[in-house]
Amino acid sequence: TTSGKTAHIVSKYRPLCPILAVTRFPQVARQMQLFRGITPMFYEPARTEPWVTDIENRVQFAVDFGKNNKFIHSGDNVIVITGWKQGAGSSNTMRILKVE
């Protein structure tokens, strides 16, 4: 996430599952700690090209975090919200992925 806005909107609905929000911006990670149910994750690795590969790397980072903390297991479904382009304000894609 660039701004954390989508994670904040999702948290307003108080889902029963954790919200993992991956960001490269330390200030955004700190701000997201204020919202209910969001676990902000600071992602430090440099951007990779193409952009889609970078997105998949960040999704895998969040899934690995969930597995290591034992709230995501193999066979679980996770919902990934992304945008069709880089930057804030472009979240328009929701995918359901099965964790391997």
Biopython code that builds the backbone (N, CA, C, O; Angstrom):
import numpy as np
from Bio.PDB.StructureBuilder import StructureBuilder

atoms = [
    (1, "THR", "N", (0.841, -1.179, 0.000)),
    (1, "THR", "CA", (0.000, 0.000, 0.000)),
    (1, "THR", "C", (0.881, 1.235, 0.000)),
    (1, "THR", "O", (1.958, 1.262, 0.596)),
    (2, "THR", "N", (0.394, 2.245, -0.680)),
    (2, "THR", "CA", (1.117, 3.508, -0.720)),
    (2, "THR", "C", (0.637, 4.440, 0.385)),
    (2, "THR", "O", (1.437, 5.127, 1.019)),
    (3, "SER", "N", (-0.679, 4.458, 0.612)),
    (3, "SER", "CA", (-1.237, 5.373, 1.608)),
    (3, "SER", "C", (-1.908, 4.655, 2.777)),
    (3, "SER", "O", (-2.081, 5.254, 3.839)),
    (4, "GLY", "N", (-2.290, 3.382, 2.610)),
    (4, "GLY", "CA", (-2.992, 2.647, 3.646)),
    (4, "GLY", "C", (-4.497, 2.850, 3.620)),
    (4, "GLY", "O", (-5.209, 2.304, 4.462)),
    (5, "LYS", "N", (-4.989, 3.627, 2.666)),
    (5, "LYS", "CA", (-6.410, 3.967, 2.616)),
    (5, "LYS", "C", (-7.296, 2.734, 2.409)),
    (5, "LYS", "O", (-8.318, 2.599, 3.082)),
    (6, "THR", "N", (-6.929, 1.839, 1.500)),
    (6, "THR", "CA", (-7.755, 0.646, 1.256)),
    (6, "THR", "C", (-7.811, -0.226, 2.501)),
    (6, "THR", "O", (-8.879, -0.726, 2.853)),
    (7, "ALA", "N", (-6.687, -0.416, 3.169)),
    (7, "ALA", "CA", (-6.676, -1.212, 4.409)),
    (7, "ALA", "C", (-7.573, -0.563, 5.460)),
    (7, "ALA", "O", (-8.279, -1.259, 6.191)),
    (8, "HIS", "N", (-7.547, 0.747, 5.536)),
    (8, "HIS", "CA", (-8.388, 1.465, 6.487)),
    (8, "HIS", "C", (-9.865, 1.252, 6.162)),
    (8, "HIS", "O", (-10.666, 1.015, 7.067)),
    (9, "ILE", "N", (-10.231, 1.331, 4.902)),
    (9, "ILE", "CA", (-11.623, 1.106, 4.494)),
    (9, "ILE", "C", (-12.060, -0.314, 4.837)),
    (9, "ILE", "O", (-13.158, -0.514, 5.357)),
    (10, "VAL", "N", (-11.216, -1.295, 4.554)),
    (10, "VAL", "CA", (-11.546, -2.684, 4.875)),
    (10, "VAL", "C", (-11.716, -2.846, 6.386)),
    (10, "VAL", "O", (-12.614, -3.562, 6.829)),
    (11, "SER", "N", (-10.870, -2.192, 7.177)),
    (11, "SER", "CA", (-10.941, -2.346, 8.637)),
    (11, "SER", "C", (-12.237, -1.791, 9.206)),
    (11, "SER", "O", (-12.667, -2.225, 10.274)),
    (12, "LYS", "N", (-12.869, -0.849, 8.527)),
    (12, "LYS", "CA", (-14.140, -0.294, 8.997)),
    (12, "LYS", "C", (-15.241, -1.346, 9.041)),
    (12, "LYS", "O", (-16.189, -1.225, 9.817)),
    (13, "TYR", "N", (-15.117, -2.379, 8.211)),
    (13, "TYR", "CA", (-16.118, -3.445, 8.184)),
    (13, "TYR", "C", (-15.863, -4.520, 9.243)),
    (13, "TYR", "O", (-16.630, -5.477, 9.357)),
    (14, "ARG", "N", (-14.797, -4.363, 10.009)),
    (14, "ARG", "CA", (-14.443, -5.261, 11.110)),
    (14, "ARG", "C", (-14.473, -6.739, 10.727)),
    (14, "ARG", "O", (-15.189, -7.525, 11.347)),
    (15, "PRO", "N", (-13.699, -7.121, 9.706)),
    (15, "PRO", "CA", (-13.695, -8.535, 9.321)),
    (15, "PRO", "C", (-13.135, -9.401, 10.451)),
    (15, "PRO", "O", (-12.366, -8.932, 11.290)),
    (16, "LEU", "N", (-13.531, -10.648, 10.452)),
    (16, "LEU", "CA", (-13.073, -11.571, 11.490)),
    (16, "LEU", "C", (-11.677, -12.106, 11.210)),
    (16, "LEU", "O", (-11.123, -12.848, 12.021)),
    (17, "CYS", "N", (-11.112, -11.741, 10.087)),
    (17, "CYS", "CA", (-9.762, -12.194, 9.722)),
    (17, "CYS", "C", (-8.786, -11.026, 9.840)),
    (17, "CYS", "O", (-9.200, -9.868, 9.792)),
    (18, "PRO", "N", (-7.507, -11.317, 9.992)),
    (18, "PRO", "CA", (-6.513, -10.245, 10.076)),
    (18, "PRO", "C", (-6.348, -9.547, 8.730)),
    (18, "PRO", "O", (-6.556, -10.147, 7.676)),
    (19, "ILE", "N", (-5.974, -8.282, 8.781)),
    (19, "ILE", "CA", (-5.678, -7.500, 7.584)),
    (19, "ILE", "C", (-4.179, -7.244, 7.593)),
    (19, "ILE", "O", (-3.672, -6.540, 8.466)),
    (20, "LEU", "N", (-3.474, -7.810, 6.630)),
    (20, "LEU", "CA", (-2.029, -7.593, 6.518)),
    (20, "LEU", "C", (-1.813, -6.555, 5.424)),
    (20, "LEU", "O", (-2.196, -6.775, 4.275)),
    (21, "ALA", "N", (-1.212, -5.447, 5.766)),
    (21, "ALA", "CA", (-0.987, -4.363, 4.818)),
    (21, "ALA", "C", (0.515, -4.178, 4.632)),
    (21, "ALA", "O", (1.220, -3.800, 5.568)),
    (22, "VAL", "N", (0.995, -4.442, 3.435)),
    (22, "VAL", "CA", (2.424, -4.356, 3.134)),
    (22, "VAL", "C", (2.713, -2.995, 2.510)),
    (22, "VAL", "O", (2.056, -2.590, 1.551)),
    (23, "THR", "N", (3.700, -2.294, 3.062)),
    (23, "THR", "CA", (4.055, -0.979, 2.548)),
    (23, "THR", "C", (5.567, -0.794, 2.559)),
    (23, "THR", "O", (6.281, -1.423, 3.340)),
    (24, "ARG", "N", (6.032, 0.071, 1.688)),
    (24, "ARG", "CA", (7.449, 0.431, 1.664)),
    (24, "ARG", "C", (7.712, 1.736, 2.415)),
    (24, "ARG", "O", (8.853, 2.193, 2.492)),
    (25, "PHE", "N", (6.667, 2.326, 2.960)),
    (25, "PHE", "CA", (6.785, 3.639, 3.575)),
    (25, "PHE", "C", (6.627, 3.534, 5.089)),
    (25, "PHE", "O", (5.553, 3.175, 5.571)),
    (26, "PRO", "N", (7.680, 3.841, 5.843)),
    (26, "PRO", "CA", (7.630, 3.703, 7.305)),
    (26, "PRO", "C", (6.527, 4.539, 7.948)),
    (26, "PRO", "O", (5.882, 4.085, 8.893)),
    (27, "GLN", "N", (6.305, 5.738, 7.456)),
    (27, "GLN", "CA", (5.268, 6.587, 8.041)),
    (27, "GLN", "C", (3.884, 5.971, 7.850)),
    (27, "GLN", "O", (3.057, 6.006, 8.761)),
    (28, "VAL", "N", (3.633, 5.413, 6.682)),
    (28, "VAL", "CA", (2.346, 4.762, 6.414)),
    (28, "VAL", "C", (2.172, 3.561, 7.342)),
    (28, "VAL", "O", (1.077, 3.333, 7.856)),
    (29, "ALA", "N", (3.240, 2.791, 7.560)),
    (29, "ALA", "CA", (3.173, 1.644, 8.468)),
    (29, "ALA", "C", (2.824, 2.098, 9.882)),
    (29, "ALA", "O", (2.019, 1.457, 10.557)),
    (30, "ARG", "N", (3.418, 3.186, 10.330)),
    (30, "ARG", "CA", (3.121, 3.701, 11.668)),
    (30, "ARG", "C", (1.670, 4.174, 11.762)),
    (30, "ARG", "O", (0.999, 3.919, 12.762)),
    (31, "GLN", "N", (1.187, 4.855, 10.736)),
    (31, "GLN", "CA", (-0.187, 5.358, 10.751)),
    (31, "GLN", "C", (-1.209, 4.220, 10.752)),
    (31, "GLN", "O", (-2.256, 4.327, 11.390)),
    (32, "MET", "N", (-0.908, 3.134, 10.041)),
    (32, "MET", "CA", (-1.854, 2.026, 9.964)),
    (32, "MET", "C", (-2.003, 1.300, 11.302)),
    (32, "MET", "O", (-2.982, 0.582, 11.507)),
    (33, "GLN", "N", (-1.054, 1.477, 12.204)),
    (33, "GLN", "CA", (-1.163, 0.847, 13.520)),
    (33, "GLN", "C", (-2.336, 1.405, 14.323)),
    (33, "GLN", "O", (-2.760, 0.797, 15.306)),
    (34, "LEU", "N", (-2.855, 2.543, 13.915)),
    (34, "LEU", "CA", (-3.961, 3.166, 14.638)),
    (34, "LEU", "C", (-5.315, 2.543, 14.314)),
    (34, "LEU", "O", (-6.279, 2.743, 15.054)),
    (35, "PHE", "N", (-5.400, 1.797, 13.229)),
    (35, "PHE", "CA", (-6.684, 1.273, 12.784)),
    (35, "PHE", "C", (-6.887, -0.162, 13.249)),
    (35, "PHE", "O", (-5.948, -0.956, 13.300)),
    (36, "ARG", "N", (-8.129, -0.474, 13.587)),
    (36, "ARG", "CA", (-8.500, -1.772, 14.135)),
    (36, "ARG", "C", (-8.245, -2.900, 13.138)),
    (36, "ARG", "O", (-8.672, -2.833, 11.985)),
    (37, "GLY", "N", (-7.546, -3.933, 13.596)),
    (37, "GLY", "CA", (-7.391, -5.145, 12.816)),
    (37, "GLY", "C", (-6.313, -5.139, 11.754)),
    (37, "GLY", "O", (-6.101, -6.155, 11.093)),
    (38, "ILE", "N", (-5.627, -4.022, 11.572)),
    (38, "ILE", "CA", (-4.590, -3.953, 10.537)),
    (38, "ILE", "C", (-3.236, -4.291, 11.144)),
    (38, "ILE", "O", (-2.847, -3.747, 12.178)),
    (39, "THR", "N", (-2.526, -5.199, 10.482)),
    (39, "THR", "CA", (-1.141, -5.483, 10.839)),
    (39, "THR", "C", (-0.275, -4.898, 9.734)),
    (39, "THR", "O", (-0.155, -5.490, 8.661)),
    (40, "PRO", "N", (0.335, -3.731, 9.987)),
    (40, "PRO", "CA", (1.192, -3.143, 8.954)),
    (40, "PRO", "C", (2.518, -3.891, 8.872)),
    (40, "PRO", "O", (3.078, -4.315, 9.883)),
    (41, "MET", "N", (2.999, -4.039, 7.655)),
    (41, "MET", "CA", (4.247, -4.756, 7.425)),
    (41, "MET", "C", (5.146, -3.878, 6.570)),
    (41, "MET", "O", (4.799, -3.526, 5.443)),
    (42, "PHE", "N", (6.306, -3.526, 7.118)),
    (42, "PHE", "CA", (7.260, -2.698, 6.387)),
    (42, "PHE", "C", (8.099, -3.593, 5.485)),
    (42, "PHE", "O", (8.787, -4.498, 5.958)),
    (43, "TYR", "N", (8.036, -3.334, 4.182)),
    (43, "TYR", "CA", (8.719, -4.151, 3.176)),
    (43, "TYR", "C", (9.911, -3.371, 2.641)),
    (43, "TYR", "O", (9.739, -2.357, 1.965)),
    (44, "GLU", "N", (11.118, -3.840, 2.939)),
    (44, "GLU", "CA", (12.324, -3.099, 2.604)),
    (44, "GLU", "C", (12.983, -3.434, 1.274)),
    (44, "GLU", "O", (13.653, -2.566, 0.715)),
    (45, "PRO", "N", (12.833, -4.645, 0.729)),
    (45, "PRO", "CA", (13.546, -4.953, -0.522)),
    (45, "PRO", "C", (13.239, -3.955, -1.639)),
    (45, "PRO", "O", (12.144, -3.398, -1.718)),
    (46, "ALA", "N", (14.224, -3.750, -2.488)),
    (46, "ALA", "CA", (14.067, -2.803, -3.597)),
    (46, "ALA", "C", (13.001, -3.298, -4.572)),
    (46, "ALA", "O", (12.727, -4.495, -4.663)),
    (47, "ARG", "N", (12.412, -2.359, -5.289)),
    (47, "ARG", "CA", (11.407, -2.705, -6.304)),
    (47, "ARG", "C", (12.033, -3.588, -7.368)),
    (47, "ARG", "O", (13.208, -3.444, -7.707)),
    (48, "THR", "N", (11.225, -4.506, -7.889)),
    (48, "THR", "CA", (11.679, -5.354, -8.984)),
    (48, "THR", "C", (10.809, -5.089, -10.202)),
    (48, "THR", "O", (9.666, -4.648, -10.076)),
    (49, "GLU", "N", (11.339, -5.353, -11.345)),
    (49, "GLU", "CA", (10.591, -5.214, -12.592)),
    (49, "GLU", "C", (10.327, -6.592, -13.138)),
    (49, "GLU", "O", (11.191, -7.456, -12.986)),
    (50, "PRO", "N", (9.214, -6.861, -13.754)),
    (50, "PRO", "CA", (8.082, -5.959, -13.942)),
    (50, "PRO", "C", (7.305, -5.752, -12.644)),
    (50, "PRO", "O", (7.507, -6.459, -11.657)),
    (51, "TRP", "N", (6.412, -4.764, -12.672)),
    (51, "TRP", "CA", (5.651, -4.377, -11.488)),
    (51, "TRP", "C", (4.828, -5.532, -10.929)),
    (51, "TRP", "O", (4.696, -5.660, -9.712)),
    (52, "VAL", "N", (4.273, -6.374, -11.797)),
    (52, "VAL", "CA", (3.459, -7.516, -11.356)),
    (52, "VAL", "C", (4.289, -8.471, -10.501)),
    (52, "VAL", "O", (3.783, -9.017, -9.521)),
    (53, "THR", "N", (5.549, -8.677, -10.856)),
    (53, "THR", "CA", (6.439, -9.529, -10.067)),
    (53, "THR", "C", (6.659, -8.923, -8.688)),
    (53, "THR", "O", (6.708, -9.639, -7.688)),
    (54, "ASP", "N", (6.791, -7.614, -8.639)),
    (54, "ASP", "CA", (6.963, -6.924, -7.361)),
    (54, "ASP", "C", (5.735, -7.126, -6.474)),
    (54, "ASP", "O", (5.870, -7.356, -5.272)),
    (55, "ILE", "N", (4.552, -7.040, -7.055)),
    (55, "ILE", "CA", (3.313, -7.270, -6.306)),
    (55, "ILE", "C", (3.302, -8.691, -5.730)),
    (55, "ILE", "O", (3.000, -8.889, -4.553)),
    (56, "GLU", "N", (3.633, -9.670, -6.569)),
    (56, "GLU", "CA", (3.622, -11.062, -6.114)),
    (56, "GLU", "C", (4.631, -11.298, -4.996)),
    (56, "GLU", "O", (4.366, -12.072, -4.077)),
    (57, "ASN", "N", (5.793, -10.631, -5.067)),
    (57, "ASN", "CA", (6.793, -10.748, -3.999)),
    (57, "ASN", "C", (6.246, -10.214, -2.670)),
    (57, "ASN", "O", (6.488, -10.792, -1.610)),
    (58, "ARG", "N", (5.505, -9.104, -2.744)),
    (58, "ARG", "CA", (4.940, -8.527, -1.520)),
    (58, "ARG", "C", (3.816, -9.388, -0.964)),
    (58, "ARG", "O", (3.677, -9.519, 0.252)),
    (59, "VAL", "N", (3.015, -9.975, -1.846)),
    (59, "VAL", "CA", (1.960, -10.887, -1.391)),
    (59, "VAL", "C", (2.589, -12.085, -0.686)),
    (59, "VAL", "O", (2.126, -12.504, 0.375)),
    (60, "GLN", "N", (3.647, -12.634, -1.283)),
    (60, "GLN", "CA", (4.316, -13.781, -0.674)),
    (60, "GLN", "C", (4.938, -13.410, 0.671)),
    (60, "GLN", "O", (4.958, -14.228, 1.591)),
    (61, "PHE", "N", (5.441, -12.189, 0.788)),
    (61, "PHE", "CA", (6.001, -11.683, 2.050)),
    (61, "PHE", "C", (4.932, -11.728, 3.147)),
    (61, "PHE", "O", (5.207, -12.163, 4.265)),
    (62, "ALA", "N", (3.714, -11.279, 2.827)),
    (62, "ALA", "CA", (2.629, -11.270, 3.799)),
    (62, "ALA", "C", (2.181, -12.695, 4.145)),
    (62, "ALA", "O", (1.919, -13.002, 5.308)),
    (63, "VAL", "N", (2.094, -13.556, 3.135)),
    (63, "VAL", "CA", (1.687, -14.942, 3.381)),
    (63, "VAL", "C", (2.718, -15.646, 4.261)),
    (63, "VAL", "O", (2.355, -16.376, 5.184)),
    (64, "ASP", "N", (3.989, -15.431, 3.980)),
    (64, "ASP", "CA", (5.043, -16.033, 4.806)),
    (64, "ASP", "C", (4.961, -15.550, 6.251)),
    (64, "ASP", "O", (5.167, -16.327, 7.184)),
    (65, "PHE", "N", (4.660, -14.273, 6.431)),
    (65, "PHE", "CA", (4.484, -13.728, 7.782)),
    (65, "PHE", "C", (3.344, -14.451, 8.494)),
    (65, "PHE", "O", (3.476, -14.847, 9.652)),
    (66, "GLY", "N", (2.235, -14.617, 7.800)),
    (66, "GLY", "CA", (1.086, -15.317, 8.380)),
    (66, "GLY", "C", (1.391, -16.761, 8.720)),
    (66, "GLY", "O", (0.954, -17.269, 9.752)),
    (67, "LYS", "N", (2.145, -17.426, 7.849)),
    (67, "LYS", "CA", (2.527, -18.818, 8.120)),
    (67, "LYS", "C", (3.454, -18.905, 9.335)),
    (67, "LYS", "O", (3.287, -19.773, 10.191)),
    (68, "ASN", "N", (4.422, -18.004, 9.400)),
    (68, "ASN", "CA", (5.372, -18.022, 10.520)),
    (68, "ASN", "C", (4.689, -17.739, 11.853)),
    (68, "ASN", "O", (5.134, -18.216, 12.897)),
    (69, "ASN", "N", (3.609, -16.963, 11.817)),
    (69, "ASN", "CA", (2.875, -16.627, 13.042)),
    (69, "ASN", "C", (1.649, -17.516, 13.240)),
    (69, "ASN", "O", (0.828, -17.272, 14.124)),
    (70, "LYS", "N", (1.537, -18.538, 12.415)),
    (70, "LYS", "CA", (0.555, -19.617, 12.569)),
    (70, "LYS", "C", (-0.907, -19.178, 12.475)),
    (70, "LYS", "O", (-1.770, -19.779, 13.114)),
    (71, "PHE", "N", (-1.199, -18.134, 11.682)),
    (71, "PHE", "CA", (-2.606, -17.836, 11.434)),
    (71, "PHE", "C", (-2.974, -17.979, 9.961)),
    (71, "PHE", "O", (-4.121, -17.749, 9.578)),
    (72, "ILE", "N", (-2.001, -18.360, 9.136)),
    (72, "ILE", "CA", (-2.255, -18.786, 7.761)),
    (72, "ILE", "C", (-1.642, -20.164, 7.611)),
    (72, "ILE", "O", (-0.496, -20.392, 7.999)),
    (73, "HIS", "N", (-2.409, -21.079, 7.046)),
    (73, "HIS", "CA", (-1.953, -22.456, 6.863)),
    (73, "HIS", "C", (-2.092, -22.843, 5.398)),
    (73, "HIS", "O", (-2.854, -22.222, 4.656)),
    (74, "SER", "N", (-1.357, -23.869, 4.981)),
    (74, "SER", "CA", (-1.483, -24.389, 3.619)),
    (74, "SER", "C", (-2.932, -24.805, 3.386)),
    (74, "SER", "O", (-3.552, -25.440, 4.238)),
    (75, "GLY", "N", (-3.460, -24.440, 2.226)),
    (75, "GLY", "CA", (-4.844, -24.752, 1.887)),
    (75, "GLY", "C", (-5.818, -23.637, 2.222)),
    (75, "GLY", "O", (-6.962, -23.662, 1.766)),
    (76, "ASP", "N", (-5.387, -22.649, 3.016)),
    (76, "ASP", "CA", (-6.257, -21.517, 3.339)),
    (76, "ASP", "C", (-6.441, -20.627, 2.112)),
    (76, "ASP", "O", (-5.593, -20.588, 1.221)),
    (77, "ASN", "N", (-7.548, -19.927, 2.087)),
    (77, "ASN", "CA", (-7.772, -18.911, 1.073)),
    (77, "ASN", "C", (-7.416, -17.555, 1.655)),
    (77, "ASN", "O", (-7.741, -17.265, 2.807)),
    (78, "VAL", "N", (-6.751, -16.725, 0.865)),
    (78, "VAL", "CA", (-6.462, -15.351, 1.270)),
    (78, "VAL", "C", (-7.009, -14.420, 0.196)),
    (78, "VAL", "O", (-7.038, -14.762, -0.986)),
    (79, "ILE", "N", (-7.434, -13.257, 0.619)),
    (79, "ILE", "CA", (-7.942, -12.252, -0.310)),
    (79, "ILE", "C", (-6.875, -11.184, -0.464)),
    (79, "ILE", "O", (-6.383, -10.633, 0.520)),
    (80, "VAL", "N", (-6.523, -10.900, -1.708)),
    (80, "VAL", "CA", (-5.492, -9.914, -2.022)),
    (80, "VAL", "C", (-6.159, -8.759, -2.761)),
    (80, "VAL", "O", (-6.808, -8.967, -3.786)),
    (81, "ILE", "N", (-6.000, -7.546, -2.242)),
    (81, "ILE", "CA", (-6.538, -6.359, -2.905)),
    (81, "ILE", "C", (-5.359, -5.573, -3.461)),
    (81, "ILE", "O", (-4.465, -5.163, -2.722)),
    (82, "THR", "N", (-5.372, -5.372, -4.771)),
    (82, "THR", "CA", (-4.306, -4.627, -5.437)),
    (82, "THR", "C", (-4.922, -3.647, -6.432)),
    (82, "THR", "O", (-6.136, -3.612, -6.631)),
    (83, "GLY", "N", (-4.067, -2.872, -7.034)),
    (83, "GLY", "CA", (-4.506, -1.939, -8.064)),
    (83, "GLY", "C", (-3.962, -2.348, -9.411)),
    (83, "GLY", "O", (-3.095, -3.216, -9.508)),
    (84, "TRP", "N", (-4.467, -1.729, -10.429)),
    (84, "TRP", "CA", (-4.045, -2.050, -11.794)),
    (84, "TRP", "C", (-2.856, -1.222, -12.231)),
    (84, "TRP", "O", (-2.285, -1.466, -13.294)),
    (85, "LYS", "N", (-2.474, -0.242, -11.420)),
    (85, "LYS", "CA", (-1.280, 0.550, -11.708)),
    (85, "LYS", "C", (-0.639, 0.968, -10.393)),
    (85, "LYS", "O", (-1.233, 0.827, -9.324)),
    (86, "GLN", "N", (0.566, 1.477, -10.485)),
    (86, "GLN", "CA", (1.292, 1.906, -9.290)),
    (86, "GLN", "C", (0.685, 3.176, -8.719)),
    (86, "GLN", "O", (0.070, 3.965, -9.436)),
    (87, "GLY", "N", (0.867, 3.359, -7.422)),
    (87, "GLY", "CA", (0.461, 4.601, -6.780)),
    (87, "GLY", "C", (-0.819, 4.484, -5.985)),
    (87, "GLY", "O", (-1.518, 3.472, -6.029)),
    (88, "ALA", "N", (-1.107, 5.553, -5.255)),
    (88, "ALA", "CA", (-2.288, 5.584, -4.395)),
    (88, "ALA", "C", (-3.550, 5.799, -5.229)),
    (88, "ALA", "O", (-3.526, 6.439, -6.280)),
    (89, "GLY", "N", (-4.646, 5.243, -4.726)),
    (89, "GLY", "CA", (-5.946, 5.486, -5.344)),
    (89, "GLY", "C", (-6.289, 4.607, -6.525)),
    (89, "GLY", "O", (-7.222, 4.919, -7.265)),
    (90, "SER", "N", (-5.572, 3.523, -6.726)),
    (90, "SER", "CA", (-5.865, 2.681, -7.895)),
    (90, "SER", "C", (-6.272, 1.258, -7.520)),
    (90, "SER", "O", (-6.229, 0.369, -8.371)),
    (91, "SER", "N", (-6.667, 1.019, -6.267)),
    (91, "SER", "CA", (-7.083, -0.322, -5.855)),
    (91, "SER", "C", (-8.411, -0.673, -6.511)),
    (91, "SER", "O", (-9.434, -0.041, -6.244)),
    (92, "ASN", "N", (-8.385, -1.686, -7.372)),
    (92, "ASN", "CA", (-9.612, -2.075, -8.053)),
    (92, "ASN", "C", (-9.670, -3.571, -8.353)),
    (92, "ASN", "O", (-10.546, -4.021, -9.092)),
    (93, "THR", "N", (-8.747, -4.341, -7.788)),
    (93, "THR", "CA", (-8.692, -5.769, -8.077)),
    (93, "THR", "C", (-8.680, -6.554, -6.775)),
    (93, "THR", "O", (-7.876, -6.287, -5.883)),
    (94, "MET", "N", (-9.581, -7.525, -6.678)),
    (94, "MET", "CA", (-9.614, -8.411, -5.532)),
    (94, "MET", "C", (-9.428, -9.832, -6.035)),
    (94, "MET", "O", (-10.165, -10.291, -6.908)),
    (95, "ARG", "N", (-8.446, -10.524, -5.487)),
    (95, "ARG", "CA", (-8.169, -11.924, -5.888)),
    (95, "ARG", "C", (-8.276, -12.811, -4.671)),
    (95, "ARG", "O", (-7.928, -12.414, -3.559)),
    (96, "ILE", "N", (-8.765, -14.021, -4.896)),
    (96, "ILE", "CA", (-8.789, -15.042, -3.843)),
    (96, "ILE", "C", (-7.736, -16.072, -4.219)),
    (96, "ILE", "O", (-7.833, -16.722, -5.260)),
    (97, "LEU", "N", (-6.736, -16.215, -3.370)),
    (97, "LEU", "CA", (-5.630, -17.142, -3.636)),
    (97, "LEU", "C", (-5.633, -18.264, -2.615)),
    (97, "LEU", "O", (-5.933, -18.042, -1.442)),
    (98, "LYS", "N", (-5.304, -19.449, -3.050)),
    (98, "LYS", "CA", (-5.153, -20.598, -2.155)),
    (98, "LYS", "C", (-3.682, -20.697, -1.765)),
    (98, "LYS", "O", (-2.807, -20.753, -2.630)),
    (99, "VAL", "N", (-3.417, -20.718, -0.474)),
    (99, "VAL", "CA", (-2.052, -20.778, 0.034)),
    (99, "VAL", "C", (-1.486, -22.183, -0.168)),
    (99, "VAL", "O", (-2.158, -23.177, 0.106)),
    (100, "GLU", "N", (-0.265, -22.254, -0.642)),
    (100, "GLU", "CA", (0.393, -23.556, -0.847)),
    (100, "GLU", "C", (1.381, -23.831, 0.261)),
    (100, "GLU", "O", (2.031, -24.876, 0.262)),
]
sb = StructureBuilder()
sb.init_structure("model")
sb.init_model(0)
sb.init_chain("A")
sb.init_seg("    ")
for serial, (resi, resn, name, xyz) in enumerate(atoms, 1):
    if name == "N":
        sb.init_residue(resn, " ", resi, " ")
    sb.init_atom(name, np.array(xyz, "f"), 0.0, 1.0, " ", f" {name:<3s}", serial, name[0])
structure = sb.get_structure()
